[in-house]
Amino acid sequence: MRTIKLEICANSLFSMQMAQANGATRIELCENLEIGGTTPSYGCLKLASQLKTKEVRVLIRPRGGHYCYSPPEIGQMLLDIELVKSLGFEGVVVGALQADGTLDEAVLKKVGAAAAGLKLTFHRAIDASSNPFEIVKRLIGLGFDTVLTSGTKPLATQGMETIRQIQQSFGHQIEVMAGGGIDPHNAVALLQNTDINAIHLSAKNFFPLPNHWHTEKDKTGASMTTLATDPEIISGLIDQLALAAYKIS
């Protein structure tokens, strides 16, 4: 069997616990998946540091939107990294670009200094960049051990050729991890067509509270559902991988 890593993007303590209990290799911890993820609150991080049983890397992203950060936002990111480090997490997930789509190396050097001793993942900011291959080359020099990408497409299944090329060029120097719309139905094909050894997904689903808000709305029409990691999606994915001779480690 071929061994791969399964990273679950968990948007809460509940999601983190579901990922840990159902076979994830590691967790990317964040909040606000609806806008692509932001850094978790202090309370979430404090409790997560006590509850984690697997490797957890924390997303360092002060807001949604583009990846060009102002000096105050950079300062916030560096302070968040200091907190994550002090709480004993294994790594951080971060990304920063300049307005022309090139890598913001000045910011990432500050990140590297603040995160000394932690593992570093560069997130899907690479998919918004002007030259992903050049960025991966530079990330290796900056000490990143993982890059998360959908191959510059909305979905990883649409960017398979680019992911395959990145893996072929740099997979011996950095972990190339695919993310973006991965589910139990497409994961095997993605692995087979790219030769990567790591995949990333949130396995998210909407969970309604069946009693008072059985219509999934309140009287104003606001949603009364919660978005969280669904263990059944993880189990279904692992089953499909096993059928194709892939094992999670």
C-alpha contacts under 8 A as a table, 3 or more apart, distances in Angstrom:
res1	aa1	res2	aa2	distance
1	M	245	A	4.84
1	M	246	Y	5.47
1	M	247	K	6.30
2	R	245	A	6.27
2	R	246	Y	4.82
2	R	247	K	6.00
3	T	197	N	7.23
3	T	246	Y	5.75
3	T	247	K	4.74
3	T	248	I	5.78
3	T	249	S	6.21
4	I	197	N	4.70
4	I	198	A	5.42
4	I	199	I	7.83
4	I	246	Y	6.83
4	I	247	K	6.18
4	I	248	I	5.24
4	I	249	S	6.10
5	K	24	A	7.81
5	K	25	T	5.64
5	K	26	R	7.85
5	K	197	N	6.29
5	K	198	A	4.52
5	K	199	I	6.42
5	K	248	I	5.66
5	K	249	S	5.69
6	L	24	A	5.32
6	L	25	T	5.07
6	L	26	R	6.72
6	L	198	A	6.00
6	L	199	I	5.38
6	L	200	H	6.14
6	L	248	I	6.42
6	L	249	S	7.67
7	E	24	A	5.89
7	E	25	T	5.80
7	E	26	R	4.95
7	E	27	I	5.39
7	E	28	E	6.89
7	E	198	A	7.48
7	E	199	I	6.20
7	E	200	H	4.69
7	E	201	L	6.59
8	I	19	A	6.29
8	I	24	A	6.31
8	I	26	R	6.61
8	I	27	I	4.95
8	I	28	E	6.16
8	I	200	H	5.77
8	I	201	L	5.23
8	I	202	S	5.21
8	I	203	A	7.18
9	C	27	I	5.85
9	C	28	E	4.64
9	C	29	L	6.07
9	C	30	C	7.21
9	C	200	H	6.93
9	C	201	L	5.78
9	C	202	S	4.43
9	C	203	A	7.88
10	A	13	L	7.59
10	A	15	S	4.91
10	A	16	M	5.11
10	A	19	A	7.39
10	A	27	I	6.49
10	A	28	E	5.98
10	A	29	L	5.02
10	A	30	C	6.15
10	A	31	E	7.75
10	A	202	S	6.14
10	A	228	A	7.47
10	A	229	T	6.52
11	N	15	S	6.06
11	N	16	M	7.38
11	N	29	L	6.07
11	N	30	C	4.84
11	N	31	E	4.52
11	N	32	N	6.60
11	N	33	L	6.27
11	N	37	G	7.63
11	N	228	A	6.65
11	N	229	T	7.73
12	S	15	S	5.13
12	S	16	M	6.19
12	S	29	L	7.17
12	S	30	C	6.86
12	S	31	E	6.26
12	S	44	C	7.32
12	S	228	A	7.31
13	L	16	M	5.02
13	L	17	Q	6.19
13	L	44	C	6.68
13	L	47	L	7.81
13	L	48	A	6.35
14	F	17	Q	5.20
14	F	18	M	6.22
14	F	228	A	7.39
14	F	229	T	7.80
15	S	18	M	5.03
15	S	19	A	6.15
15	S	228	A	5.57
15	S	229	T	4.75
15	S	230	D	7.70
16	M	19	A	5.15
16	M	20	Q	6.18
16	M	27	I	6.75
16	M	29	L	7.07
16	M	52	K	7.78
16	M	229	T	7.84
17	Q	20	Q	5.07
17	Q	21	A	6.08
17	Q	51	L	7.83
17	Q	52	K	7.59
18	M	21	A	5.27
18	M	22	N	6.12
18	M	229	T	6.61
18	M	230	D	7.27
18	M	231	P	5.97
19	A	22	N	5.36
19	A	23	G	6.52
19	A	24	A	5.41
19	A	27	I	7.16
19	A	229	T	7.17
19	A	231	P	7.05
19	A	234	I	7.74
20	Q	23	G	6.12
20	Q	24	A	5.69
20	Q	25	T	7.88
20	Q	26	R	7.63
20	Q	27	I	7.74
20	Q	52	K	7.73
20	Q	53	T	6.75
20	Q	54	K	6.36
21	A	24	A	7.70
22	N	231	P	6.30
22	N	234	I	6.78
22	N	235	S	6.86
23	G	234	I	7.62
23	G	235	S	7.94
23	G	248	I	7.42
24	A	27	I	7.06
24	A	248	I	7.61
25	T	54	K	6.97
25	T	55	E	7.39
25	T	248	I	6.92
25	T	249	S	5.91
26	R	54	K	5.66
26	R	55	E	4.84
26	R	56	V	5.80
26	R	57	R	7.78
27	I	54	K	7.24
27	I	55	E	6.36
27	I	56	V	4.76
27	I	57	R	6.23
28	E	56	V	5.81
28	E	57	R	4.87
28	E	58	V	5.59
28	E	59	L	6.59
28	E	93	V	7.56
29	L	39	T	7.98
29	L	40	P	7.18
29	L	56	V	6.69
29	L	57	R	6.25
29	L	58	V	4.85
29	L	59	L	6.08
30	C	33	L	7.40
30	C	37	G	5.71
30	C	38	T	5.64
30	C	39	T	5.35
30	C	40	P	5.06
30	C	58	V	6.38
30	C	59	L	5.45
31	E	37	G	5.39
31	E	38	T	5.25
31	E	39	T	6.14
31	E	40	P	5.13
31	E	41	S	7.92
32	N	35	I	5.90
32	N	36	G	6.78
32	N	37	G	4.81
32	N	38	T	5.85
33	L	36	G	4.74
33	L	37	G	4.28
33	L	38	T	7.41
34	E	37	G	6.90
35	I	38	T	7.85
35	I	64	G	5.54
35	I	65	G	7.66
36	G	64	G	6.43
37	G	59	L	7.50
37	G	61	R	7.35
37	G	63	R	7.95
37	G	64	G	6.97
38	T	59	L	6.48
38	T	60	I	6.75
38	T	61	R	4.86
38	T	62	P	5.85
38	T	63	R	5.77
38	T	64	G	6.77
39	T	58	V	7.13
39	T	59	L	5.27
39	T	60	I	5.05
39	T	61	R	5.27
39	T	62	P	6.12
39	T	80	D	7.93
40	P	44	C	6.03
40	P	45	L	6.35
40	P	58	V	7.80
40	P	59	L	7.56
41	S	44	C	5.22
41	S	45	L	6.25
42	Y	45	L	5.12
42	Y	46	K	5.98
43	G	46	K	5.16
43	G	47	L	6.25
44	C	47	L	5.43
44	C	48	A	5.90
45	L	48	A	4.96
45	L	49	S	6.05
45	L	84	V	7.44
45	L	87	L	7.73
46	K	49	S	5.40
46	K	50	Q	6.86
46	K	87	L	6.92
47	L	50	Q	5.20
47	L	51	L	6.22
48	A	51	L	4.96
48	A	52	K	5.66
49	S	52	K	5.74
49	S	87	L	6.08
49	S	88	G	6.65
49	S	89	F	6.67
52	K	55	E	7.53
52	K	56	V	7.30
55	E	89	F	7.52
55	E	90	E	6.07
56	V	89	F	6.00
56	V	90	E	5.80
56	V	91	G	6.69
57	R	89	F	6.52
57	R	90	E	5.81
57	R	91	G	4.32
57	R	92	V	4.73
57	R	93	V	6.28
57	R	119	K	7.81
58	V	84	V	7.26
58	V	89	F	7.53
58	V	91	G	6.40
58	V	92	V	4.65
58	V	93	V	5.79
59	L	92	V	5.78
59	L	93	V	4.55
59	L	94	V	6.24
60	I	77	M	6.07
60	I	80	D	6.97
60	I	81	I	7.13
60	I	92	V	6.54
60	I	93	V	5.84
60	I	94	V	5.29
61	R	64	G	7.50
61	R	77	M	6.82
61	R	94	V	6.71
62	P	73	E	6.54
62	P	76	Q	7.14
62	P	77	M	6.61
67	Y	95	G	6.86
67	Y	96	A	5.09
67	Y	97	L	5.43
67	Y	98	Q	7.66
67	Y	125	A	6.51
68	C	96	A	5.99
68	C	97	L	5.31
68	C	98	Q	5.61
68	C	99	A	6.40
69	Y	73	E	5.72
69	Y	74	I	6.13
69	Y	96	A	7.19
70	S	73	E	5.16
70	S	74	I	6.18
71	P	74	I	5.04
71	P	75	G	6.18
72	P	75	G	5.01
72	P	76	Q	6.22
73	E	76	Q	4.97
73	E	77	M	6.22
74	I	77	M	5.04
74	I	78	L	6.27
74	I	107	V	7.30
75	G	78	L	5.20
75	G	79	L	6.28
76	Q	79	L	5.20
76	Q	80	D	6.17
77	M	80	D	5.05
77	M	81	I	6.23
78	L	81	I	5.05
78	L	82	E	6.35
78	L	110	K	7.65
78	L	111	V	6.39
78	L	114	A	6.31
79	L	82	E	5.04
79	L	83	L	6.35
80	D	83	L	5.04
80	D	84	V	6.18
81	I	84	V	5.01
81	I	85	K	6.06
81	I	92	V	7.33
81	I	111	V	7.79
81	I	114	A	6.52
81	I	115	A	6.25
82	E	85	K	5.13
82	E	86	S	6.14
82	E	114	A	6.47
82	E	115	A	7.20
83	L	86	S	5.09
83	L	87	L	6.27
84	V	87	L	5.27
84	V	88	G	6.66
84	V	89	F	5.91
84	V	92	V	7.86
85	K	88	G	5.42
85	K	89	F	5.96
85	K	90	E	7.79
85	K	91	G	7.90
85	K	115	A	7.03
85	K	118	L	7.33
86	S	89	F	7.85
89	F	118	L	7.89
90	E	118	L	5.67
90	E	119	K	6.23
91	G	115	A	7.91
91	G	118	L	4.62
91	G	119	K	4.23
91	G	120	L	5.76
91	G	121	T	7.69
92	V	115	A	7.72
92	V	118	L	6.99
92	V	119	K	6.41
92	V	120	L	5.43
92	V	121	T	6.34
93	V	120	L	6.05
93	V	121	T	4.59
93	V	122	F	5.81
93	V	123	H	6.12
94	V	120	L	7.51
94	V	121	T	6.30
94	V	122	F	5.20
94	V	123	H	5.74
95	G	108	L	7.65
95	G	122	F	5.28
95	G	123	H	5.60
95	G	124	R	7.49
95	G	125	A	5.63
95	G	126	I	7.68
96	A	103	L	6.44
96	A	104	D	5.47
96	A	105	E	7.97
96	A	107	V	6.91
96	A	108	L	6.99
96	A	125	A	6.80
97	L	100	D	7.85
97	L	101	G	5.75
97	L	102	T	5.60
97	L	103	L	4.60
97	L	104	D	4.63
97	L	125	A	7.25
97	L	129	S	7.24
98	Q	101	G	5.44
98	Q	102	T	5.42
98	Q	103	L	6.02
98	Q	104	D	5.23
99	A	102	T	7.38
100	D	130	S	7.27
101	G	128	A	6.88
101	G	129	S	4.45
101	G	130	S	4.75
101	G	131	N	7.71
102	T	129	S	5.98
102	T	130	S	5.95
102	T	131	N	7.10
102	T	135	I	7.41
103	L	129	S	7.58
103	L	135	I	6.25
104	D	107	V	5.65
104	D	108	L	6.44
105	E	108	L	4.93
105	E	109	K	5.96
106	A	109	K	5.32
106	A	110	K	6.61
107	V	110	K	5.22
107	V	111	V	6.26
108	L	111	V	4.72
108	L	112	G	6.00
108	L	142	L	7.71
109	K	112	G	4.98
109	K	113	A	6.26
109	K	142	L	7.16
110	K	113	A	5.14
110	K	114	A	6.23
111	V	114	A	5.17
111	V	115	A	5.93
112	G	115	A	5.02
112	G	116	A	5.90
112	G	142	L	7.45
112	G	143	G	7.65
113	A	116	A	5.32
115	A	118	L	5.40
115	A	119	K	7.88
119	K	144	F	7.16
119	K	145	D	6.72
120	L	143	G	7.33
120	L	144	F	4.82
120	L	145	D	5.80
120	L	146	T	6.52
121	T	144	F	5.98
121	T	145	D	6.31
121	T	146	T	4.60
121	T	147	V	5.49
121	T	148	L	7.09
122	F	125	A	7.48
122	F	126	I	7.54
122	F	139	L	7.83
122	F	144	F	6.97
122	F	146	T	6.38
122	F	147	V	4.79
122	F	148	L	6.16
123	H	126	I	6.66
123	H	147	V	6.18
123	H	148	L	4.96
123	H	149	T	6.97
124	R	127	D	5.26
124	R	128	A	7.31
124	R	147	V	7.94
124	R	148	L	5.65
124	R	149	T	5.27
124	R	150	S	7.26
125	A	128	A	5.31
125	A	129	S	6.59
126	I	129	S	5.07
126	I	132	P	5.77
126	I	135	I	7.24
126	I	148	L	7.81
126	I	149	T	6.63
126	I	152	T	7.32
127	D	132	P	6.98
127	D	149	T	6.24
127	D	150	S	6.65
127	D	151	G	6.42
127	D	152	T	4.00
127	D	153	K	6.97
128	A	152	T	6.65
129	S	132	P	6.05
131	N	134	E	5.54
131	N	135	I	6.38
132	P	135	I	4.97
132	P	136	V	6.19
132	P	152	T	7.93
133	F	136	V	5.26
133	F	137	K	6.41
133	F	166	I	6.65
134	E	137	K	5.17
134	E	138	R	6.38
135	I	138	R	5.11
135	I	139	L	6.05
136	V	139	L	4.97
136	V	140	I	6.35
136	V	147	V	7.45
136	V	170	F	7.58
137	K	140	I	5.49
137	K	141	G	6.86
137	K	170	F	7.60
138	R	141	G	5.12
138	R	142	L	6.35
139	L	142	L	4.91
139	L	143	G	6.40
139	L	144	F	5.49
140	I	143	G	5.34
140	I	144	F	5.50
140	I	145	D	7.08
140	I	173	Q	7.04
140	I	174	I	6.65
141	G	144	F	7.60
144	F	147	V	7.52
144	F	174	I	7.35
145	D	173	Q	7.91
145	D	174	I	5.13
145	D	175	E	6.03
146	T	174	I	5.60
146	T	175	E	4.51
146	T	176	V	6.01
146	T	177	M	6.93
147	V	174	I	7.24
147	V	175	E	6.29
147	V	176	V	5.28
147	V	177	M	5.99
148	L	176	V	6.35
148	L	177	M	4.81
148	L	178	A	5.70
148	L	179	G	6.32
148	L	200	H	7.85
149	T	152	T	6.96
149	T	156	A	7.37
149	T	163	I	7.25
149	T	176	V	7.55
149	T	177	M	6.40
149	T	178	A	5.14
149	T	179	G	5.73
149	T	180	G	7.63
150	S	153	K	5.70
150	S	154	P	6.78
150	S	155	L	5.76
150	S	156	A	4.02
150	S	157	T	7.63
150	S	158	Q	7.80
150	S	159	G	5.73
150	S	160	M	7.66
150	S	163	I	7.06
150	S	178	A	5.66
150	S	179	G	5.34
150	S	180	G	5.52
151	G	155	L	7.98
151	G	156	A	6.10
151	G	158	Q	7.58
151	G	159	G	4.13
151	G	160	M	6.29
151	G	161	E	7.41
151	G	162	T	4.97
151	G	163	I	4.96
151	G	178	A	7.84
152	T	159	G	6.25
152	T	162	T	7.64
153	K	156	A	6.56
153	K	158	Q	5.95
153	K	159	G	5.24
154	P	158	Q	7.20
154	P	159	G	7.95
154	P	180	G	6.78
155	L	158	Q	5.31
155	L	159	G	6.62
155	L	179	G	7.65
155	L	180	G	4.78
155	L	181	G	5.31
155	L	182	I	7.75
156	A	159	G	4.97
156	A	160	M	6.05
156	A	163	I	7.98
156	A	178	A	6.32
156	A	179	G	5.86
156	A	180	G	5.05
156	A	181	G	6.45
156	A	182	I	6.96
156	A	190	L	7.72
157	T	160	M	5.39
157	T	181	G	7.70
157	T	182	I	7.67
157	T	186	N	7.42
157	T	190	L	6.24
159	G	162	T	5.53
159	G	163	I	6.23
160	M	163	I	5.01
160	M	164	R	5.97
160	M	190	L	6.75
160	M	193	N	6.85
160	M	194	T	6.11
161	E	164	R	5.03
161	E	165	Q	6.24
161	E	193	N	7.89
161	E	194	T	7.02
162	T	165	Q	5.04
162	T	166	I	6.19
163	I	166	I	5.13
163	I	167	Q	6.12
163	I	176	V	7.81
163	I	178	A	7.28
163	I	194	T	6.17
164	R	167	Q	5.09
164	R	168	Q	6.04
164	R	193	N	7.09
164	R	194	T	4.11
164	R	195	D	6.56
164	R	196	I	7.35
165	Q	168	Q	4.99
165	Q	169	S	6.06
165	Q	194	T	7.86
166	I	169	S	5.17
166	I	170	F	5.78
166	I	171	G	6.97
166	I	176	V	7.40
167	Q	170	F	5.35
167	Q	171	G	4.32
167	Q	172	H	7.86
167	Q	176	V	5.99
167	Q	194	T	7.21
167	Q	195	D	7.13
167	Q	196	I	6.32
168	Q	171	G	5.89
169	S	172	H	7.84
170	F	173	Q	5.40
170	F	174	I	6.15
170	F	176	V	7.93
171	G	174	I	5.31
171	G	175	E	5.85
171	G	176	V	6.07
171	G	196	I	7.72
172	H	175	E	7.67
175	E	197	N	7.71
175	E	198	A	7.47
176	V	196	I	6.38
176	V	197	N	7.43
176	V	198	A	6.83
177	M	196	I	6.84
177	M	197	N	7.12
177	M	198	A	4.73
177	M	199	I	5.20
177	M	200	H	6.65
178	A	196	I	7.69
178	A	198	A	6.62
178	A	199	I	4.91
178	A	200	H	5.97
179	G	182	I	6.34
179	G	199	I	6.06
179	G	200	H	4.70
179	G	201	L	5.94
180	G	200	H	7.57
180	G	201	L	6.85
181	G	201	L	7.14
182	I	185	H	7.99
182	I	186	N	6.28
182	I	187	A	5.89
182	I	199	I	7.90
182	I	200	H	7.33
182	I	201	L	5.88
183	D	186	N	5.73
183	D	187	A	5.91
183	D	201	L	7.39
183	D	203	A	7.12
183	D	233	I	7.55
183	D	237	L	6.58
184	P	187	A	5.80
184	P	188	V	7.90
184	P	233	I	7.02
184	P	234	I	7.82
184	P	236	G	5.83
184	P	237	L	4.04
184	P	238	I	7.66
184	P	240	Q	6.32
185	H	188	V	7.55
185	H	237	L	7.62
185	H	240	Q	7.77
186	N	189	A	5.55
186	N	190	L	6.26
187	A	190	L	5.11
187	A	191	L	6.26
187	A	199	I	7.98
187	A	237	L	7.47
187	A	241	L	7.53
188	V	191	L	5.21
188	V	192	Q	6.13
188	V	240	Q	7.30
188	V	241	L	6.15
188	V	244	A	6.98
189	A	192	Q	5.09
189	A	193	N	6.03
190	L	193	N	5.31
190	L	194	T	6.11
191	L	194	T	5.46
191	L	195	D	5.60
191	L	196	I	5.87
191	L	197	N	7.28
192	Q	195	D	5.78
196	I	199	I	7.96
202	S	229	T	6.16
203	A	228	A	7.96
203	A	229	T	5.20
203	A	230	D	5.78
203	A	231	P	7.68
203	A	233	I	5.68
203	A	234	I	6.29
204	K	227	L	6.38
204	K	228	A	5.11
204	K	229	T	4.26
204	K	230	D	5.54
204	K	233	I	7.87
205	N	227	L	5.62
205	N	228	A	5.70
205	N	229	T	6.23
205	N	230	D	5.79
206	F	225	T	5.91
206	F	226	T	5.47
206	F	227	L	4.65
206	F	228	A	6.58
207	F	225	T	5.35
207	F	226	T	5.08
207	F	227	L	6.31
207	F	228	A	7.27
208	P	213	W	7.73
208	P	214	H	7.37
208	P	216	E	5.94
208	P	224	M	6.54
208	P	225	T	4.39
208	P	226	T	6.42
209	L	212	H	7.31
209	L	213	W	6.14
209	L	214	H	6.52
209	L	216	E	7.29
209	L	224	M	7.28
209	L	225	T	6.73
210	P	213	W	6.16
210	P	214	H	4.53
210	P	215	T	7.97
210	P	216	E	7.82
211	N	214	H	5.21
213	W	216	E	5.25
213	W	217	K	6.06
213	W	218	D	6.39
213	W	224	M	6.57
214	H	217	K	7.65
215	T	218	D	7.89
216	E	223	S	5.98
216	E	224	M	4.97
216	E	225	T	5.98
217	K	220	T	7.58
217	K	221	G	5.22
217	K	222	A	5.33
217	K	223	S	4.71
217	K	224	M	5.06
217	K	225	T	7.83
218	D	221	G	5.30
218	D	222	A	5.54
218	D	223	S	6.76
218	D	224	M	6.45
219	K	222	A	7.46
230	D	233	I	5.53
230	D	234	I	6.84
231	P	234	I	5.08
231	P	235	S	6.14
232	E	235	S	5.01
232	E	236	G	6.02
233	I	236	G	5.06
233	I	237	L	6.14
234	I	237	L	5.11
234	I	238	I	6.22
235	S	238	I	5.16
235	S	239	D	6.14
236	G	239	D	5.12
236	G	240	Q	6.30
237	L	240	Q	5.21
237	L	241	L	6.20
238	I	241	L	5.03
238	I	242	A	6.09
238	I	247	K	7.93
238	I	248	I	7.60
239	D	242	A	5.13
239	D	243	L	6.36
240	Q	243	L	5.20
240	Q	244	A	6.61
241	L	244	A	5.19
241	L	245	A	6.36
241	L	246	Y	4.98
241	L	247	K	6.92
242	A	245	A	4.91
242	A	246	Y	5.04
242	A	247	K	6.09
243	L	246	Y	7.41
